[in-house]
Amino acid sequence: MSLPLFVSWYTVPSGRTDAKRLRGCIGTFAPQPLPDGLARYALQAALHDQRFPPIGRAECDSLVCTVSFLSPMELCRDVYDWVLGVHGVYITWTAPNGATFTATFLPDVAPAQGWDQRTTIDHALRKAGWRGEVTEAMRAELTVKRYQSHAVTVSWAEYVAAIRGNN
């Protein structure tokens, strides 16, 4: 079986699931064979997300890993043809100088941040590297694709129990 997937690592202070902090998230829209693709992206997200230092051994007890398996993408009719909390978005925009900007947010990101659709799109443009003004005309030029995901989350303690045969 092969599926597109993203792996997200978080640290969670003891007993504080409301305070999880992203430590890495990397994935692909290209279907990956399981379990090899899952292992590859788990390591990539833990060690090579350029936004964060590599996850260290001292963090293991506080780690939570979420794997998001993605549905096929659908082209949106317009920039707002997707539902918060249901769809992830993948945006593409070509600037007047020919530079192309792309970014994605998984379905759970916008609700977790308290963003509406417009704010999510604007943050996606910033994530893609755009530093100029964001206008409604520019938003109308975006190509937006939506997708859904099925996420599975496991804590470090659950993982250790499973590999020891306790679960």
Secondary structure, 3 states (H helix, E strand, C coil): CEEEEEEEEEECCCCCHHHCEEEEEEEEEEEEECCHHHHHHHHHHHHCCCCCCCCCHHHHHHEEEEEEEECCCEECCCCCCCCCCCCEEEEEEECCCCCEEEEEECCCHHHHHCCCHHHHHHHHHHHHCCCCCCCHHHHHHCEEEEECEEEEEEEHHHHHHHHCCCC
